[in-house]
Amino acid sequence: MLNPHTRAELAAQITGPVLEPEDEGFAAECAPFNLAVTHRPRVVVGAVNSADVQAAVRFAAQQRLPVAVMATGHQATLTADDAVLITTHRMAQVSVDPASRTARVAAGARWQQVIDAATPLGLAPLNGSSPLVGVVGYTLGGGLSPTMGRALGWAADHVTSMEVVTADGELRSVDAASEPDLFWALRGGKSNFGVVTAMEFALFPVEQLWAGGLFFDGADVEAVLHAYAEVTAGAPDDLSSSIALLRLPALPGVPEFLADRFAVHVRISCLGSPDEAARLVAPLRAAAPVLVDTLGPMPYASFAQIHNDPADPAPFMERTAMLHSLTAEAVEEILAAAGPAADCPVHFVELRHLGGALGRAADNAVGHRDAQFALWVVGVGAPDAFTAMNAYADELLQRVSPWSTGGKYLNFMAAQDTGASAVSAAYDEAAYQRLRSIKRRFDPDNLFRLNHNIPPEERPMADDKLQLLIDHAAIVDALHRYTAGLDHGDADLLTSSLTEDAMVDLTPATSKIGLDFPALKPRDTVVGVLIPAVGPLDTSHVISNVRARVDGDHAHVKCYAMAQHYLPGEGPKPGRTRHALMMNRYDADLTRDGDTWRISRLTIDNAWFEGDESVLLPGD
């Protein structure tokens, strides 16, 4: 819990609600669409505008708490425990400029809102399969459109500008000309670089699709899957498609003809003419008896009918891999793992056809454009069932590994794939290293880490700075060897700290307590005088406040040395031990000797003294 004063300071800066775990409405504010995770943040900020986001990020940085951001929560990653969770669903503004064919959305907008604003104007976005998914998170993860992806590319490729609150709490406007590195990283880097509060992207003059689905009985999956592999092998860019092997339970929203049975669903979206589209899918229609055929002309506004994604929150797991091909052998491995005879605990195994414009180069972080298919495994149920589902997914991914690019599609990755090796697999190697470099610049403390995290680059220290640290450590070691030689009466240790012509001058300090102590030189004399002088006492030195200036093989040092002296055998026995406490100020010159440093001149100036000075007097 925050203390009341701290919470009041935060709330005074926020227009929206500021809620802690004991507050009414906290659980509802933190609830994601994917119920596989339960967020328990230290505080949740319901942002209404960019200023709210800025205040929340600055607060998190001051409190040294990580930041998590959630619009709809369709993707389950790390829980936002003991964090500052920023929810953006109140920031849902959408505007469309028909002249420039662009849309501008705020952080919490969903695809249905964009569709509602754009399609009456004859325009369409590169949206996802569900109208309920948040626009920003989907796009920052790449954005694989099932309607026009192969024709037009990734959604991230068509973003023209963004506003983002970075880890320093600044609101930045970024595009290709302003902060180009950050603009590059955001498009594909998900939430690693800040909280995107607004985004502008291109729309396309598309009013109608030839789209829908073909449903088959699961017993015919072999014929249908082989036919699908043949159709996609020669598909034009205008044809976007996917195939899903379904095992759906009888739940609300599941059509009766699909409930509690194994079925196959082929999803089609074509921008070509109806005749050309029908010709392209004819081999699929002929592959096996069709249970339901919904293919035909469709207003773009009805796109959700292609996939019929779930509309109600539920806990689900997901895993993914990118494939470079779908050969006959790959089809057989998928059938062995997910076909009619397979023990398959997940609810669908899907292949989405990539290639086309999705394979074209673009100046952003979205990677693995050489892949031809994205494999997606999804299981729905109580989290305690996910162990078996993930074990199954591991086996399936292993089966298809000969056809894998080694990559993963970021938006299909969930909590199981938040480790460093899994996250790096979502990117091309060079892009991942560039992302880490940009992360170091904009979020060096990794404030935005409760996600598929890209850690800041760990830059090696410059050679000159590293050598300076090594020299400082060796200089401090010389000072400690000097005092330890005195403390233990160790002539060899004291000798190791001094050059042969070393000079030690204790006069400024010893004269203050009535000792007549000469300046000593060279090393043999220093050791021969100091060891007998200190040897009778139990002495302990502490070195502090060392300030060293190094110039080549020479150094000048100033520090403090607190020396506690006791009579032999008495030690620190409060109330009866005679002691002398001296705070000495050292002013020394040192010389490099190979990898070590040695004292060439040491002057000791007494800073203050307390105790019984007779402890230090000869013959006492």
C-alpha positions as CSV (number, residue, x, y, z in Angstrom):
1,M,0.0,0.0,0.0
2,L,1.0,3.6,-0.6
3,N,1.2,5.8,2.4
4,P,-1.7,8.3,2.4
5,H,0.4,11.3,1.6
6,T,2.1,9.6,-1.4
7,R,-1.2,8.5,-2.8
8,A,-2.8,11.9,-2.3
9,E,0.1,13.5,-4.3
10,L,-0.4,11.0,-7.1
11,A,-4.1,11.4,-7.2
12,A,-3.8,15.2,-7.3
13,Q,-2.0,14.8,-10.7
14,I,-4.4,12.3,-12.2
15,T,-7.8,13.1,-13.9
16,G,-8.9,9.4,-13.9
17,P,-9.2,7.0,-10.9
18,V,-6.3,6.0,-8.8
19,L,-7.0,2.7,-7.1
20,E,-5.2,0.4,-4.6
21,P,-6.0,-3.2,-3.8
22,E,-8.4,-2.4,-1.0
23,D,-10.4,0.1,-3.1
24,E,-13.8,-0.7,-4.7
25,G,-13.4,-1.2,-8.4
26,F,-9.7,-2.2,-8.2
27,A,-10.2,-5.8,-9.4
28,A,-12.5,-4.7,-12.3
29,E,-10.0,-2.0,-13.4
30,C,-7.1,-4.6,-13.5
31,A,-9.1,-7.4,-15.2
32,P,-7.7,-8.4,-18.6
33,F,-9.6,-10.1,-21.4
34,N,-7.3,-13.0,-21.1
35,L,-8.0,-14.3,-17.6
36,A,-4.9,-16.5,-17.5
37,V,-3.2,-13.7,-15.5
38,T,-4.4,-11.8,-12.5
39,H,-2.8,-8.4,-12.0
40,R,-2.0,-7.2,-8.5
41,P,-0.3,-3.9,-8.9
42,R,0.7,-1.6,-6.1
43,V,-1.6,1.0,-7.7
44,V,-3.6,1.2,-10.9
45,V,-4.0,4.5,-12.7
46,G,-7.1,4.8,-15.0
47,A,-5.6,7.3,-17.5
48,V,-7.9,9.7,-19.2
49,N,-5.3,11.6,-21.2
50,S,-1.6,11.8,-21.9
51,A,-1.0,14.0,-18.9
52,D,-2.3,11.2,-16.7
53,V,0.1,8.7,-18.3
54,Q,3.0,11.1,-17.8
55,A,2.2,11.6,-14.1
56,A,1.9,7.8,-13.6
57,V,5.2,7.1,-15.3
58,R,7.1,9.8,-13.4
59,F,5.5,8.5,-10.1
60,A,6.7,4.9,-10.9
61,A,10.2,6.1,-11.7
62,Q,10.3,8.0,-8.4
63,Q,9.1,5.0,-6.4
64,R,11.3,2.6,-8.4
65,L,8.3,0.6,-9.5
66,P,8.0,-1.0,-12.9
67,V,5.3,0.2,-15.3
68,A,2.7,-2.0,-17.0
69,V,0.1,-0.8,-19.5
70,M,-3.2,-2.4,-20.5
71,A,-5.8,-1.4,-23.0
72,T,-7.9,-4.6,-23.4
73,G,-5.5,-7.3,-22.0
74,H,-6.0,-9.8,-24.8
75,Q,-2.3,-10.9,-24.5
76,A,-1.2,-12.5,-21.3
77,T,2.4,-11.8,-20.3
78,L,3.9,-11.1,-16.9
79,T,1.6,-10.1,-14.1
80,A,1.8,-6.5,-13.0
81,D,2.4,-7.4,-9.4
82,D,3.8,-4.6,-7.2
83,A,3.8,-2.3,-10.2
84,V,2.1,0.8,-11.5
85,L,-0.5,-0.4,-13.9
86,I,-1.8,2.2,-16.4
87,T,-5.1,1.3,-18.0
88,T,-6.0,3.2,-21.2
89,H,-9.5,2.1,-22.1
90,R,-10.8,5.5,-21.2
91,M,-8.5,7.0,-23.9
92,A,-10.6,5.7,-26.8
93,Q,-10.9,8.6,-29.2
94,V,-10.9,7.8,-33.0
95,S,-10.9,10.2,-35.9
96,V,-10.6,9.6,-39.6
97,D,-9.3,12.0,-42.3
98,P,-10.8,10.9,-45.6
99,A,-8.6,13.3,-47.6
100,S,-5.3,11.9,-46.3
101,R,-6.8,8.4,-45.8
102,T,-5.5,8.2,-42.3
103,A,-6.9,7.4,-38.9
104,R,-5.8,8.8,-35.5
105,V,-6.5,6.8,-32.4
106,A,-5.8,7.2,-28.7
107,A,-4.2,4.5,-26.6
108,G,-7.3,2.6,-25.7
109,A,-9.2,2.5,-29.0
110,R,-10.4,-0.9,-30.3
111,W,-10.6,-2.0,-33.9
112,Q,-14.4,-1.9,-34.0
113,Q,-14.3,1.8,-33.4
114,V,-11.9,2.3,-36.3
115,I,-14.1,0.2,-38.5
116,D,-17.2,2.2,-37.5
117,A,-15.5,5.5,-38.3
118,A,-13.7,4.4,-41.5
119,T,-16.0,2.1,-43.5
120,P,-18.8,4.6,-44.0
121,L,-16.2,6.7,-45.8
122,G,-15.2,3.7,-48.0
123,L,-11.9,3.1,-46.1
124,A,-10.5,0.2,-44.2
125,P,-7.6,-0.5,-41.8
126,L,-5.2,-3.4,-41.5
127,N,-7.1,-4.7,-38.5
128,G,-6.8,-8.0,-36.7
129,S,-9.3,-10.8,-36.6
130,S,-11.2,-9.5,-33.6
131,P,-13.0,-6.2,-33.4
132,L,-12.4,-6.1,-29.6
133,V,-8.6,-6.1,-29.7
134,G,-6.8,-2.8,-28.9
135,V,-5.4,-1.0,-32.0
136,V,-2.2,0.2,-30.4
137,G,-1.0,-3.1,-28.8
138,Y,-1.8,-5.1,-31.9
139,T,0.1,-2.7,-34.1
140,L,3.1,-2.3,-31.9
141,G,3.4,-6.1,-32.1
142,G,3.5,-6.0,-35.9
143,G,-0.2,-6.4,-36.7
144,L,-1.0,-9.5,-38.9
145,S,-4.2,-8.6,-40.7
146,P,-6.3,-11.6,-41.8
147,T,-8.2,-9.4,-44.3
148,M,-5.5,-7.7,-46.3
149,G,-2.1,-8.6,-44.8
150,R,-0.6,-10.4,-47.7
151,A,-1.8,-7.6,-50.0
152,L,-0.6,-4.7,-48.0
153,G,1.9,-5.9,-45.3
154,W,2.1,-5.6,-41.6
155,A,0.0,-2.9,-39.8
156,A,3.2,-1.5,-38.3
157,D,4.5,-0.8,-41.8
158,H,1.7,1.8,-42.3
159,V,2.0,3.8,-39.1
160,T,2.9,7.4,-39.9
161,S,3.3,8.9,-36.4
162,M,2.9,8.3,-32.7
163,E,2.9,10.1,-29.4
164,V,4.6,8.2,-26.6
165,V,5.4,8.8,-23.0
166,T,8.9,7.5,-22.4
167,A,10.5,6.5,-19.1
168,D,11.6,10.0,-18.2
169,G,7.9,11.1,-18.3
170,E,8.3,13.1,-21.4
171,L,5.5,13.1,-24.1
172,R,7.3,12.7,-27.4
173,S,5.9,13.1,-30.9
174,V,7.7,10.6,-33.1
175,D,7.8,9.9,-36.8
176,A,10.3,9.0,-39.5
177,A,11.9,12.5,-39.2
178,S,11.5,13.1,-35.5
179,E,13.2,10.6,-33.2
180,P,13.6,8.1,-36.1
181,D,15.3,5.4,-33.9
182,L,12.4,5.5,-31.4
183,F,9.9,5.4,-34.2
184,W,11.6,2.4,-35.7
185,A,11.7,0.5,-32.4
186,L,8.1,1.2,-31.3
187,R,6.8,-0.5,-34.5
188,G,7.6,-4.0,-33.5
189,G,9.0,-3.4,-30.0
190,K,5.6,-3.6,-28.3
191,S,5.5,-1.8,-24.9
192,N,9.2,-1.8,-24.2
193,F,9.9,1.8,-25.1
194,G,7.1,3.7,-23.5
195,V,3.3,4.2,-23.4
196,V,1.9,5.1,-26.8
197,T,-0.9,7.5,-26.2
198,A,-1.8,8.2,-29.8
199,M,-1.1,6.7,-33.2
200,E,-1.8,7.7,-36.8
201,F,-1.8,5.2,-39.6
202,A,-2.9,4.7,-43.2
203,L,-6.3,3.5,-44.3
204,F,-7.1,1.9,-47.7
205,P,-9.9,2.4,-50.2
206,V,-11.5,-1.0,-49.7
207,E,-15.2,-1.3,-49.2
208,Q,-15.8,-5.0,-49.9
209,L,-14.1,-8.3,-49.5
210,W,-14.8,-11.7,-51.0
211,A,-14.5,-13.5,-47.7
212,G,-15.8,-16.0,-45.2
213,G,-15.1,-19.6,-44.2
214,L,-15.3,-23.2,-45.1
215,F,-16.0,-25.7,-42.4
216,F,-15.2,-29.4,-42.7
217,D,-15.6,-32.5,-40.5
218,G,-12.4,-33.3,-38.7
219,A,-12.3,-36.7,-40.3
220,D,-11.4,-35.0,-43.6
221,V,-8.6,-32.9,-42.2
222,E,-5.9,-34.7,-44.1
223,A,-7.4,-34.0,-47.5
224,V,-8.3,-30.4,-46.5
225,L,-4.8,-29.6,-45.1
226,H,-3.0,-30.9,-48.1
227,A,-5.3,-28.9,-50.4
228,Y,-4.7,-25.8,-48.3
229,A,-0.9,-26.3,-48.7
230,E,-1.4,-26.5,-52.5
231,V,-3.6,-23.4,-52.7
232,T,-1.3,-21.3,-50.6
233,A,1.8,-22.4,-52.5
234,G,0.5,-20.5,-55.6
235,A,-1.7,-17.9,-54.0
236,P,-1.6,-14.3,-55.2
237,D,-1.0,-11.5,-52.8
238,D,-4.6,-10.5,-52.9
239,L,-5.5,-13.8,-51.1
240,S,-5.1,-13.9,-47.3
241,S,-6.1,-17.1,-45.5
242,S,-5.7,-19.4,-42.5
243,I,-6.7,-22.8,-41.5
244,A,-7.6,-23.9,-38.0
245,L,-8.1,-27.4,-36.5
246,L,-10.8,-26.9,-34.0
247,R,-11.8,-28.8,-30.9
248,L,-14.4,-26.4,-29.3
249,P,-16.5,-27.3,-26.3
250,A,-20.2,-26.6,-26.1
251,L,-20.1,-23.1,-24.7
252,P,-22.1,-19.9,-25.4
253,G,-21.0,-18.4,-28.7
254,V,-19.9,-21.7,-30.2
255,P,-22.1,-22.7,-33.1
256,E,-24.0,-25.9,-32.5
257,F,-22.5,-27.7,-35.5
258,L,-19.0,-27.1,-34.1
259,A,-19.6,-27.9,-30.4
260,D,-17.9,-30.9,-28.9
261,R,-16.5,-32.2,-32.2
262,F,-13.3,-32.1,-34.2
263,A,-13.7,-29.7,-37.2
264,V,-11.6,-27.8,-39.7
265,H,-12.1,-24.1,-40.5
266,V,-10.5,-22.5,-43.5
267,R,-10.7,-18.7,-43.4
268,I,-10.5,-16.7,-46.7
269,S,-10.3,-13.0,-47.5
270,C,-9.7,-11.9,-51.1
271,L,-9.4,-8.5,-52.7
272,G,-9.7,-9.9,-56.2
273,S,-12.9,-10.3,-58.3
274,P,-15.5,-12.8,-57.1
275,D,-14.8,-15.0,-60.1
276,E,-11.1,-15.0,-59.5
277,A,-11.6,-15.6,-55.7
278,A,-13.9,-18.6,-56.4
279,R,-11.4,-20.1,-58.8
280,L,-8.6,-19.8,-56.2
281,V,-10.6,-21.6,-53.4
282,A,-12.1,-24.2,-55.7
283,P,-9.6,-26.9,-54.7
284,L,-10.5,-26.4,-51.1
285,R,-14.2,-26.7,-51.8
286,A,-13.5,-29.9,-53.7
287,A,-11.2,-31.4,-51.1
288,A,-14.0,-32.9,-48.9
289,P,-17.7,-32.5,-48.1
290,V,-18.3,-29.0,-46.8
291,L,-20.3,-28.6,-43.6
292,V,-20.8,-24.9,-43.9
293,D,-19.7,-22.5,-46.7
294,T,-20.0,-18.8,-45.9
295,L,-17.7,-17.5,-48.7
296,G,-18.9,-14.7,-50.9
297,P,-19.0,-10.9,-51.2
298,M,-18.8,-9.2,-47.8
299,P,-18.9,-5.6,-46.7
300,Y,-15.6,-4.8,-45.0
301,A,-17.5,-3.7,-41.9
302,S,-18.5,-7.4,-41.5
303,F,-14.9,-8.6,-41.3
304,A,-15.4,-10.2,-37.8
305,Q,-17.5,-12.9,-39.5
306,I,-14.4,-14.4,-41.1
307,H,-12.9,-15.7,-37.8
308,N,-15.8,-15.3,-35.4
309,D,-13.3,-14.8,-32.5
310,P,-14.7,-15.1,-28.9
311,A,-16.3,-12.0,-27.5
312,D,-16.2,-13.0,-23.8
313,P,-13.1,-12.9,-21.5
314,A,-11.6,-16.3,-20.7
315,P,-8.3,-17.8,-19.6
316,F,-6.3,-19.0,-22.5
317,M,-2.7,-20.0,-23.3
318,E,-1.0,-19.5,-26.7
319,R,2.3,-20.6,-28.3
320,T,3.7,-19.9,-31.7
321,A,6.4,-20.6,-34.4
322,M,7.2,-19.3,-37.8
323,L,7.5,-21.8,-40.6
324,H,9.4,-21.3,-43.9
325,S,7.2,-23.8,-45.8
326,L,4.3,-26.2,-45.5
327,T,5.5,-29.3,-47.2
328,A,3.7,-32.6,-47.5
329,E,6.0,-33.9,-44.7
330,A,5.2,-30.9,-42.5
331,V,1.5,-31.5,-43.0
332,E,1.9,-35.1,-41.9
333,E,3.7,-34.1,-38.7
334,I,0.8,-31.6,-37.9
335,L,-1.7,-34.3,-38.6
336,A,0.1,-36.8,-36.3
337,A,0.1,-34.2,-33.5
338,A,-3.4,-32.6,-34.1
339,G,-5.3,-34.9,-36.4
340,P,-8.3,-37.2,-35.6
341,A,-6.2,-39.8,-33.8
342,A,-4.2,-37.4,-31.7
343,D,-4.5,-36.8,-28.0
344,C,-4.8,-33.0,-28.3
345,P,-5.7,-31.0,-25.2
346,V,-5.7,-27.6,-26.9
347,H,-8.7,-26.1,-28.6
348,F,-7.2,-25.0,-31.9
349,V,-4.1,-25.4,-33.9
350,E,-3.9,-22.7,-36.6
351,L,-1.7,-21.9,-39.6
352,R,-1.8,-18.3,-41.0
353,H,-0.4,-17.8,-44.5
354,L,2.2,-15.1,-44.6
355,G,4.4,-14.1,-47.6
356,G,3.3,-11.5,-50.2
357,A,3.6,-8.0,-48.9
358,L,4.2,-9.4,-45.4
359,G,7.6,-10.4,-46.7
360,R,8.6,-7.0,-48.1
361,A,11.3,-5.0,-46.3
362,A,10.2,-2.1,-44.2
363,D,12.0,0.4,-41.9
364,N,10.8,-1.0,-38.5
365,A,11.6,-3.7,-36.0
366,V,9.0,-6.3,-37.3
367,G,11.1,-9.3,-38.2
368,H,11.1,-12.7,-39.8
369,R,9.6,-11.5,-43.0
370,D,11.0,-14.6,-44.7
371,A,8.5,-16.8,-43.0
372,Q,5.6,-18.3,-45.0
373,F,3.3,-19.4,-42.2
374,A,2.6,-18.5,-38.6
375,L,1.7,-21.5,-36.5
376,W,-0.5,-20.7,-33.5
377,V,-1.6,-23.0,-30.7
378,V,-4.4,-21.9,-28.3
379,G,-5.9,-23.7,-25.3
380,V,-8.8,-22.3,-23.2
381,G,-9.5,-23.4,-19.7
382,A,-8.5,-23.1,-16.1
383,P,-4.8,-22.2,-15.6
384,D,-4.1,-25.5,-13.9
385,A,-4.8,-27.1,-17.3
386,F,-2.1,-25.1,-19.0
387,T,0.7,-27.4,-17.9
388,A,-0.6,-30.2,-20.1
389,M,-1.4,-27.8,-22.9
390,N,2.1,-26.3,-22.9
391,A,3.6,-29.8,-22.8
392,Y,1.5,-30.6,-25.9
393,A,2.6,-27.4,-27.6
394,D,6.3,-28.2,-26.9
395,E,5.8,-31.5,-28.6
396,L,4.0,-30.0,-31.6
397,L,6.6,-27.3,-32.0
398,Q,9.4,-29.9,-31.9
399,R,7.6,-31.9,-34.6
400,V,7.6,-28.9,-37.0
401,S,11.1,-27.7,-36.1
402,P,12.6,-28.9,-39.4
403,W,10.3,-26.3,-41.2
404,S,10.7,-23.6,-38.6
405,T,12.6,-20.4,-39.2
406,G,13.5,-20.3,-35.5
407,G,11.3,-17.2,-35.2
408,K,8.1,-16.4,-33.3
409,Y,5.3,-13.9,-34.0
410,L,5.2,-11.5,-31.1
411,N,1.4,-11.1,-30.9
412,F,0.9,-14.8,-30.6
413,M,3.3,-15.1,-27.6
414,A,2.1,-15.3,-24.1
415,A,3.4,-15.8,-20.5
416,Q,5.2,-19.0,-21.5
417,D,7.4,-17.1,-23.9
418,T,8.6,-14.2,-21.8
419,G,12.1,-15.5,-21.3
420,A,15.1,-13.7,-22.9
421,S,15.7,-16.4,-25.5
422,A,12.0,-16.6,-26.5
423,V,11.7,-12.8,-26.8
424,S,14.8,-12.5,-28.9
425,A,13.4,-15.2,-31.3
426,A,10.6,-12.7,-32.2
427,Y,13.3,-10.5,-34.0
428,D,16.0,-10.7,-36.6
429,E,19.3,-10.8,-34.8
430,A,20.5,-7.4,-36.0
431,A,17.2,-5.8,-35.2
432,Y,17.2,-7.3,-31.6
433,Q,20.6,-5.8,-30.9
434,R,19.5,-2.4,-32.3
435,L,16.4,-2.6,-30.1
436,R,18.6,-3.2,-27.0
437,S,20.7,-0.2,-27.9
438,I,17.6,2.1,-28.3
439,K,16.2,0.7,-25.1
440,R,19.4,1.8,-23.3
441,R,18.9,5.3,-24.6
442,F,15.2,5.7,-23.7
443,D,14.7,3.3,-20.8
444,P,18.1,2.5,-19.3
445,D,16.5,1.3,-16.0
446,N,14.1,-1.0,-17.8
447,L,11.0,0.7,-16.3
448,F,8.9,-1.0,-19.0
449,R,9.8,-4.6,-18.3
450,L,6.5,-6.4,-17.5
451,N,6.1,-7.5,-21.1
452,H,8.0,-9.5,-23.7
453,N,11.0,-7.6,-22.4
454,I,13.9,-6.3,-24.4
455,P,16.6,-5.5,-21.8
456,P,18.8,-2.4,-22.3
457,E,22.1,-3.0,-24.0
458,E,25.0,-3.7,-21.6
459,R,27.8,-1.7,-23.1
460,P,31.3,-2.6,-22.1
461,M,33.2,0.1,-20.2
462,A,35.7,2.1,-22.3
463,D,39.2,0.9,-21.8
464,D,40.4,4.2,-20.3
465,K,37.5,4.2,-17.7
466,L,38.2,0.6,-16.9
467,Q,41.9,1.2,-16.4
468,L,41.1,4.2,-14.1
469,L,38.9,2.0,-11.9
470,I,41.6,-0.6,-11.8
471,D,44.1,2.0,-10.8
472,H,41.9,3.4,-8.1
473,A,41.4,0.0,-6.6
474,A,45.2,-0.7,-6.7
475,I,45.8,2.7,-5.0
476,V,43.4,2.0,-2.2
477,D,45.0,-1.4,-1.8
478,A,48.4,0.3,-1.3
479,L,46.9,2.5,1.4
480,H,45.4,-0.6,3.1
481,R,48.6,-2.5,2.9
482,Y,50.4,0.4,4.6
483,T,47.9,0.6,7.5
484,A,47.6,-3.2,7.8
485,G,51.4,-3.4,8.1
486,L,51.2,-1.1,11.1
487,D,48.2,-2.8,12.6
488,H,49.8,-6.2,12.6
489,G,53.4,-5.2,13.0
490,D,54.0,-6.9,9.7
491,A,57.3,-5.5,8.2
492,D,56.9,-7.4,4.9
493,L,53.4,-6.1,4.4
494,L,54.4,-2.5,5.2
495,T,57.4,-2.8,2.9
496,S,55.2,-3.9,0.0
497,S,53.3,-0.6,0.2
498,L,56.3,1.7,-0.2
499,T,58.8,2.5,-2.9
500,E,62.5,2.1,-2.1
501,D,63.0,5.9,-1.6
502,A,59.7,6.4,0.1
503,M,59.4,9.3,2.6
504,V,56.9,9.3,5.4
505,D,56.4,12.5,7.4
506,L,54.3,12.1,10.6
507,T,55.6,15.4,12.1
508,P,52.4,17.5,11.6
509,A,50.4,14.9,13.5
510,T,52.8,13.7,16.2
511,S,53.9,17.1,17.2
512,K,50.3,17.9,18.4
513,I,50.5,15.2,21.1
514,G,54.1,16.0,22.3
515,L,56.0,13.4,20.2
516,D,59.3,14.4,18.5
517,F,59.0,12.2,15.4
518,P,61.4,12.9,12.4
519,A,60.5,12.6,8.8
520,L,61.6,9.1,7.7
521,K,63.4,8.0,4.5
522,P,64.1,5.6,2.7
523,R,61.9,2.6,2.9
524,D,64.1,0.5,5.2
525,T,64.3,3.4,7.7
526,V,60.5,3.9,7.5
527,V,59.8,0.3,8.3
528,G,62.6,0.0,10.9
529,V,61.2,3.0,12.9
530,L,57.4,2.5,12.5
531,I,57.1,-1.2,13.2
532,P,58.7,-0.9,16.7
533,A,56.9,2.3,17.4
534,V,53.4,0.9,16.8
535,G,54.2,-2.7,17.5
536,P,53.7,-2.6,21.3
537,L,50.1,-1.3,20.7
538,D,46.9,-3.0,19.5
539,T,46.1,-0.8,16.5
540,S,43.3,-0.8,14.0
541,H,43.0,1.6,11.0
542,V,40.0,2.4,8.8
543,I,40.6,4.2,5.5
544,S,37.8,6.4,4.1
545,N,37.0,9.2,1.7
546,V,39.8,8.3,-0.8
547,R,40.2,10.9,-3.6
548,A,42.8,10.0,-6.2
549,R,44.0,11.8,-9.3
550,V,46.0,9.6,-11.7
551,D,48.4,11.0,-14.3
552,G,50.1,8.3,-16.2
553,D,52.3,6.3,-13.7
554,H,51.9,8.8,-10.9
555,A,49.0,9.6,-8.6
556,H,48.1,12.1,-5.9
557,V,45.8,10.9,-3.2
558,K,44.0,12.4,-0.2
559,C,42.0,10.4,2.3
560,Y,41.2,10.0,6.0
561,A,42.6,7.2,8.2
562,M,41.0,6.6,11.6
563,A,43.4,4.9,13.9
564,Q,42.2,3.3,17.2
565,H,45.1,2.4,19.6
566,Y,44.8,0.3,22.7
567,L,47.5,-0.9,25.2
568,P,48.7,-4.4,24.5
569,G,46.2,-7.1,25.5
570,E,43.5,-4.7,26.7
571,G,41.4,-4.3,23.6
572,P,38.2,-2.4,23.6
573,K,36.8,-2.8,27.1
574,P,34.5,0.1,27.8
575,G,34.9,1.8,31.1
576,R,38.5,0.8,31.9
577,T,40.5,0.5,28.7
578,R,43.0,3.2,28.0
579,H,42.8,4.2,24.3
580,A,43.7,6.9,21.8
581,L,41.6,7.6,18.8
582,M,43.2,9.6,16.0
583,M,41.5,10.8,12.8
584,N,44.5,11.4,10.4
585,R,44.5,13.1,7.1
586,Y,46.7,11.5,4.5
587,D,48.3,13.4,1.6
588,A,50.3,11.0,-0.5
589,D,52.1,10.5,-3.9
590,L,52.1,7.1,-5.4
591,T,54.0,5.5,-8.3
592,R,52.9,2.7,-10.5
593,D,55.0,-0.5,-10.2
594,G,53.7,-3.0,-12.7
595,D,50.1,-3.9,-11.8
596,T,50.4,-2.4,-8.3
597,W,51.0,1.0,-6.8
598,R,53.5,2.0,-4.1
599,I,53.6,5.1,-1.8
600,S,56.5,7.4,-2.6
601,R,55.6,10.2,-0.2
602,L,53.1,10.2,2.7
603,T,52.4,13.2,4.9
604,I,50.1,12.6,7.9
605,D,48.3,15.6,9.3
606,N,46.3,15.0,12.5
607,A,42.6,16.1,12.0
608,W,41.5,15.4,15.6
609,F,42.3,13.4,18.6
610,E,40.5,12.0,21.7
611,G,41.3,9.6,24.4
612,D,44.4,9.1,26.6
613,E,47.4,10.5,24.7
614,S,49.7,8.7,27.2
615,V,48.9,5.5,25.4
616,L,51.1,6.8,22.5
617,L,54.0,8.1,24.7
618,P,57.2,6.0,24.8
619,G,57.9,4.1,28.0
620,D,54.2,4.1,29.2
